[in-house]
Amino acid sequence: MLARIFFTFILTLFVLSCSKDEVDYIASQKVDPYKSYNEGIQAFERNNFFFANKKFSEAELNFEKPELAAKSAIMSSFSLYGINFYDEAQENLERYFKTYPSDKNIIYAHYLQAIIFFEQISDEKKDLKPLLEADRKIEFFINKYPETDYAIDLKFKKDLIQNQLAAKELFVAKHYMKTQKWIPAINRLKVILKNYDKTIFVEEALHRLVEIHYHIGLEDEANKYANILGYNYNSGEWFEQSYKILNKDYKIKKSLSKREKSEKDESFLKRILKMMK
């Protein structure tokens, strides 16, 4: 929801930049592109995206000035995006990139394409393709336009995508573990360590490697991954789970309830106050 609000704000700035001074073409054709464009804007503001797309496409075909035709093409793509016609919007943007490669608004068009890819991401347990496409496009944008405001937003989205890709690998690894396919499971977990080492799933991936190697009798390997886990995350839950595997007599400490924690904190504060008297 916040992403949509941010994106709509950016779009508003883009639409407002389409001033009448820019659109100064006096039509000589039967179709007045200026009129079509304005009708498209009015329809767009009413959320009538079907009609808006039609009018922007009409304006693009009839503008003689390339910069105005290009702007119409972007607005047409956004109208298609507004009704969740993702494939059609992407096709329109690809045509825009080929037709208007030097357009001054091309950064915005690339951002729009990245957003469309991102919004097609669903459950990491399902199709991986939208995740990979979104990651590729966002990486392209960040590398090409690193100093833009759009890049700040996309860097945040890239972090989310990296976590989802890691979650996908972990999900598959766990499936292999359930069916006792140890080698494929190990390979999936190693992908997380190699490609998604900054995600929240690294700790569990290391623990699962300890678990698998210990189970199949490779204790040296299990200890190796336990040491890595302990060095980097020695206060975490997964390290404690791994330590339990390698030390059977170890008992995992029961976490305090909210009430117990409150009582403990209160007792500690009383001791501090007593010392201060």
C-alpha positions in Angstrom: 0.0 0.0 0.0 2.8 2.4 0.9 4.6 1.5 -2.3 1.5 2.4 -4.3 1.1 5.8 -2.5 4.8 6.6 -3.1 4.5 5.6 -6.7 1.3 7.6 -7.2 3.0 10.7 -5.8 5.9 10.3 -8.3 3.3 9.9 -11.1 1.5 13.0 -10.0 4.7 15.0 -10.3 5.2 13.4 -13.8 1.7 14.3 -14.9 2.0 17.9 -13.6 5.2 18.3 -15.6 3.1 17.9 -18.8 2.4 21.6 -19.0 0.5 23.3 -21.7 3.7 25.1 -22.7 5.2 21.8 -23.6 2.1 20.6 -25.5 2.0 23.5 -27.9 1.4 21.5 -31.1 -1.5 22.9 -33.2 -3.1 20.0 -34.9 -3.5 19.9 -38.6 -4.8 16.3 -38.7 -8.4 15.2 -38.2 -7.4 14.0 -34.7 -6.2 16.7 -32.4 -3.4 15.1 -30.3 -3.5 17.9 -27.7 -7.2 17.3 -27.2 -6.7 13.5 -27.0 -4.0 13.9 -24.5 -6.1 16.2 -22.2 -9.0 13.8 -22.5 -6.6 11.0 -21.5 -5.5 13.0 -18.4 -9.1 13.7 -17.4 -10.0 10.0 -17.7 -6.9 9.0 -15.8 -7.8 11.3 -12.9 -11.2 9.7 -12.8 -9.5 6.2 -12.7 -11.1 5.4 -16.1 -7.9 3.7 -17.3 -9.4 1.9 -20.3 -10.5 5.2 -21.9 -7.3 6.9 -20.8 -5.1 4.3 -22.5 -7.1 4.7 -25.7 -6.7 8.5 -25.7 -3.0 8.4 -24.8 -2.4 5.9 -27.6 -4.4 8.1 -30.0 -2.3 11.1 -29.0 1.0 9.3 -29.5 0.1 8.3 -33.0 -0.8 11.9 -33.9 1.8 14.0 -32.2 4.5 15.2 -34.6 6.9 16.1 -31.8 8.7 13.0 -30.5 8.9 14.2 -26.9 5.1 14.6 -26.7 4.5 11.2 -28.4 6.9 9.6 -26.0 5.1 11.1 -23.0 1.8 9.8 -24.3 3.4 6.3 -24.6 4.4 6.4 -20.9 1.0 7.5 -19.8 -0.6 4.8 -21.9 1.7 2.2 -20.2 0.7 3.6 -16.8 -3.0 3.4 -17.7 -2.5 -0.3 -18.5 -0.7 -0.8 -15.2 -3.6 0.9 -13.5 -6.0 -1.9 -14.6 -3.4 -4.6 -13.9 -2.8 -5.3 -17.6 0.8 -6.0 -16.7 1.9 -7.9 -19.9 0.4 -5.2 -22.1 2.0 -2.4 -20.1 5.4 -4.2 -20.3 5.0 -4.6 -24.1 4.1 -1.0 -24.5 7.2 0.1 -22.4 9.5 -2.2 -24.5 8.2 -0.5 -27.6 8.7 2.9 -26.0 12.4 2.0 -25.2 13.0 1.1 -28.9 11.1 4.0 -30.4 12.2 6.8 -28.0 15.7 5.7 -26.7 16.8 9.4 -26.1 13.6 10.6 -24.4 14.2 12.7 -21.3 11.6 10.7 -19.3 13.2 7.3 -20.0 14.3 7.1 -16.3 10.7 7.3 -15.2 9.8 4.6 -17.8 12.4 2.2 -16.5 11.2 2.9 -12.9 7.6 2.1 -14.0 8.8 -1.2 -15.5 10.6 -2.2 -12.4 7.5 -1.4 -10.3 5.3 -3.5 -12.6 7.7 -6.5 -12.2 7.8 -6.0 -8.5 4.0 -5.9 -8.1 3.7 -9.3 -9.8 5.6 -11.0 -7.0 3.4 -13.2 -4.9 4.2 -16.1 -2.6 7.9 -17.3 -2.7 6.6 -20.9 -2.8 5.0 -20.3 -6.2 6.5 -19.1 -9.5 10.1 -17.9 -9.3 10.1 -16.0 -12.6 8.5 -12.7 -11.4 11.0 -12.6 -8.5 14.0 -13.0 -10.9 12.6 -10.5 -13.4 12.0 -7.9 -10.7 15.4 -8.5 -9.3 17.1 -8.1 -12.7 15.3 -4.9 -13.6 15.8 -3.3 -10.2 19.5 -4.2 -10.3 19.7 -2.6 -13.8 18.0 0.6 -12.6 20.2 0.9 -9.5 23.4 0.5 -11.5 22.3 2.9 -14.3 20.6 5.6 -12.2 22.1 5.3 -8.7 21.7 8.9 -7.7 18.0 9.3 -8.4 15.1 9.4 -5.9 13.7 6.3 -7.6 16.8 4.3 -6.8 16.2 4.8 -3.1 12.8 3.3 -3.3 14.1 0.4 -5.5 17.0 -0.4 -3.2 14.4 -1.1 -0.4 12.4 -3.3 -2.8 15.5 -5.2 -3.8 16.2 -6.1 -0.2 12.7 -7.5 0.0 13.2 -9.5 -3.2 16.6 -10.9 -1.9 14.8 -12.1 1.2 12.1 -13.7 -0.9 14.6 -15.4 -3.1 16.4 -16.8 -0.1 13.1 -17.9 1.4 12.4 -19.8 -1.9 15.7 -21.6 -1.7 15.1 -22.5 2.0 11.6 -23.8 1.2 13.0 -26.1 -1.5 15.8 -27.2 0.8 13.4 -28.2 3.5 11.3 -30.1 1.0 14.4 -32.1 0.0 15.2 -32.7 3.7 11.8 -34.1 4.3 12.3 -36.6 1.4 15.9 -37.3 2.6 17.5 -36.0 -0.6 20.5 -34.6 1.3 22.7 -33.5 -1.6 20.1 -31.3 -3.3 19.2 -29.9 0.1 22.8 -29.0 0.9 23.2 -27.4 -2.5 20.2 -25.2 -2.0 21.4 -24.1 1.4 24.8 -23.2 0.0 23.1 -21.0 -2.6 21.7 -18.9 0.3 25.1 -18.6 1.9 26.7 -17.6 -1.4 24.0 -15.3 -3.0 21.8 -14.1 -0.1 24.3 -13.7 2.7 22.7 -10.4 3.8 19.2 -11.8 4.3 17.5 -12.9 7.4 17.6 -16.6 6.3 21.4 -17.1 6.6 21.2 -18.2 10.2 18.6 -20.9 9.6 20.5 -22.1 6.4 23.7 -22.6 8.5 21.7 -24.5 11.1 20.2 -26.8 8.5 23.7 -27.5 7.2 24.7 -28.5 10.7 21.6 -30.6 11.0 22.1 -32.4 7.7 25.8 -33.1 8.0 25.5 -34.4 11.5 22.6 -36.7 10.4 24.6 -38.2 7.6 27.7 -38.7 9.8 29.9 -35.8 8.6 30.5 -34.3 12.0 33.6 -32.3 10.9 31.4 -30.5 8.3 28.7 -30.1 10.9 31.2 -28.5 13.3 32.5 -26.3 10.5 29.1 -24.7 9.9 28.3 -24.6 13.6 31.5 -22.6 14.1 30.5 -20.1 11.3 27.1 -19.8 12.9 28.5 -19.3 16.4 31.1 -16.7 15.2 28.5 -14.6 13.5 25.3 -15.3 15.4 26.2 -16.8 18.8 23.3 -15.2 20.6 20.7 -16.4 18.1 18.1 -19.1 18.4 19.5 -21.1 15.5 23.0 -21.3 17.0 21.4 -22.7 20.2 19.6 -25.3 18.1 22.8 -26.3 16.4 24.7 -26.4 19.7 22.0 -28.8 21.0 22.6 -31.1 18.1 26.4 -31.3 18.7 26.0 -31.4 22.5 23.2 -33.8 23.4 23.2 -33.0 27.2 22.7 -29.3 26.5 19.2 -28.0 27.5 17.9 -25.1 25.6 16.9 -22.3 28.0 13.3 -21.7 28.2 12.5 -18.1 27.2 10.9 -16.0 29.8 7.3 -15.1 29.6 6.3 -11.5 29.4 5.2 -11.6 33.0 8.5 -13.2 34.2 10.5 -10.8 32.1 8.6 -7.8 33.6 9.1 -9.2 37.2 12.8 -9.7 36.4 13.2 -6.2 35.1 11.3 -4.8 38.1 13.6 -6.7 40.5 16.7 -5.4 38.7 15.4 -1.8 38.9 14.8 -2.2 42.6 18.4 -3.3 43.2 19.7 -0.4 41.2 17.6 2.1 43.2 18.7 0.5 46.4 22.4 0.9 45.4 21.8 4.6 44.6 20.4 5.4 48.1 
